[in-house]
Amino acid sequence: MTTALTDSEIAAAVAKVVDARGSACPGPLLEAKKGIGSVSIGSVLEIWSSDPVTKSDIGAWSGKVGHEFLAFMKLAHVIYRPVALFFYALKPGTNAG
């Protein structure tokens, strides 16, 4: 079941942020798997990643295990050079692991 939430509702429900920037595949997914266990049902896990492959990994994994993939956002961020940052929001499922 998909729940339509606004950006502000997702932001308010974020219980944990996983910062996997700079980590290549499968690092962001592994960090998300570790982080989701500490997020209560109804809350949101936010994942930050600089790896564009994370979108397909997180989407496939969340559907497979029963989590809800709520949002994806791509932002441009400049430190020393342009780096794309990707933000994901996941809501744990009741029977998921």
C-alpha positions in Angstrom: 0.0 0.0 0.0 1.4 3.4 -1.0 0.8 6.4 1.2 0.8 9.8 -0.4 2.8 12.2 1.8 3.9 15.7 1.2 7.6 16.7 1.5 6.9 18.4 4.8 5.2 15.3 6.2 8.1 13.1 5.1 10.6 15.5 6.7 8.6 15.5 10.0 8.5 11.7 10.1 12.3 11.2 9.6 13.5 9.2 12.6 17.0 8.5 11.3 19.4 9.7 8.5 21.9 7.4 6.9 24.7 9.3 5.3 26.2 7.0 2.6 27.7 9.8 0.5 31.0 8.7 -1.1 30.1 5.0 -0.7 29.9 3.0 -3.9 27.4 0.2 -4.6 26.4 -1.8 -2.6 27.5 0.4 0.3 24.4 2.7 0.5 22.0 -0.3 0.3 23.9 -2.1 3.1 23.8 1.1 5.2 20.1 1.4 4.6 19.6 -2.2 5.7 21.5 -1.6 8.9 19.6 1.7 9.6 16.1 0.5 8.9 16.2 -1.8 11.9 16.3 1.1 14.3 13.4 3.0 12.7 9.9 2.3 14.2 7.0 1.5 11.9 5.4 4.7 10.8 8.6 6.7 10.9 11.0 7.4 8.0 14.6 6.5 7.2 16.3 9.1 5.1 19.3 7.9 3.0 21.9 10.3 1.5 23.9 8.8 -1.4 26.2 10.1 -4.1 25.9 6.9 -6.1 23.1 7.0 -8.7 22.7 3.2 -8.7 21.3 3.5 -5.2 17.9 4.5 -6.6 17.3 1.1 -8.3 18.9 -0.8 -5.4 16.8 0.9 -2.8 13.6 0.6 -4.9 14.1 -3.1 -5.6 15.1 -4.0 -2.0 12.3 -2.0 -0.4 9.6 -3.6 -2.6 11.1 -7.1 -2.0 11.1 -6.9 1.8 7.9 -4.9 2.3 9.2 -1.4 3.0 7.6 1.6 1.3 9.8 3.7 -1.0 8.3 7.2 -0.3 10.5 9.6 -2.1 13.5 10.3 -4.3 15.1 13.7 -4.8 18.2 14.6 -6.8 20.0 17.8 -5.7 23.2 19.3 -7.1 25.7 20.1 -4.5 29.1 21.7 -5.0 32.0 21.2 -2.6 35.1 21.1 -4.8 33.4 19.9 -7.9 29.8 19.2 -8.8 28.5 16.1 -7.1 24.9 14.8 -7.4 23.3 14.0 -4.0 20.4 11.7 -3.9 17.9 11.6 -1.0 15.6 8.7 -0.4 12.9 8.2 2.1 11.8 4.7 3.3 9.0 3.7 5.6 9.5 0.3 7.3 6.9 -2.4 6.7 5.3 -4.4 9.4 6.6 -7.8 8.1 9.9 -6.5 6.6 13.5 -7.1 7.5 
